[in-house]
Amino acid sequence: MNNLLLIFPLLYAFQVLKWCFSLKKDVKFKTVFPGNISWIVPFKNERNQLDAFFQSVSLQTRFPYEMILVDDGSEDHSAEVVKEWIPKLSFPVQLITLEGLGKKRAISQAIEMAKGEIVVCSDADCTFSPQFIEEISRPFSEERVVWVSGRVIFKSDGGFWKEVLASENEGFQAITAASIRANRPTMANGAAMAFRKKMFIEVGGYRGLEHVQSGDDELLLHRMWGKGDLVYAENAVVETHSVSSWKAFWKQRKRWVSKSGDYENRRMKVTMLVAWMARFSWVLSLILWNIVGAQFVILNSIFIVLPEIILLQRWGLSSSRAAVHLVIQGVYSLYVVVIPFLSRIKKKQG
């Protein structure tokens, strides 16, 4: 039994170390993408964020061919702010309204209308670096590229909670970049993603995924995996806000983990199964401490933590932020092994 508890942490360590070697494989795309870009932004009750959003949009070094904003049932008069900004922008902007049908439906509806060859998706509670559109579209100058993820940064006001989540998110960005460059993508963020419209249609968009609460980013990425090259563009920077309370944090993480049961790509299922089993083995070794012995708990911890430390160092994360990321991931491990079971139980009851 003791040896069984080490198998998956060891496999996980091997997997993460492979990502480490891929992290610095940052292919430079010197040519600017010459085609048309449609920028799609679904929103709901973002009135207080929209001015900052549009100010950063207006400062882009390259404007999209069009922007399509989808109001998915706002109740705070967000659309009024959008209408005030539309005449101030230097490119066509369309505003469409849905009645709370969800983010996937909002994106799909906008893509049907989009005229651009490339679709960029973002959120309305974000602000963007001036080069965002230029940098996230640049890799598409190569025909083989079908998907690009940008870099998402959490705003931190220096407070403890915000700093914790900003540190954890930078760790997630390291994993996102490394796994994409290793061609084993695990994560994506809907605040900064771009893809070819024809590929969205070819893979069926979100068809069959409407029931999944989240996953407009990762599940779509997994469908496009194997259809062409995937790119992480770290110079396409987006700033956004983290959740503001423990309750919101818990709800968000349950939503993230619950969608893992809906992964369609077999290779991705294997990748995520290894990660889950590694954490399960670690939690089980903690529970069975008196039976398996402290050495197995220590070895499990080393196999999980050490490769992640190496990954975060190669990413350039400061020691303090790396430590915070690892601590919160330890807490995360305690419930990540339970949530998939709970989500399946709820689906059967429903």
Beta strands, then each sheet from edge to edge (+ up, - down):
strand 1: 37-43
strand 2: 66-72
strand 3: 93-98
strand 4: 118-121
strand 5: 127-128
strand 6: 145-154
strand 7: 193-196
strand 8: 229-240
sheet 1: 3+ 2+ 1+ 4+ 7- 6+ 8+ 5-
end
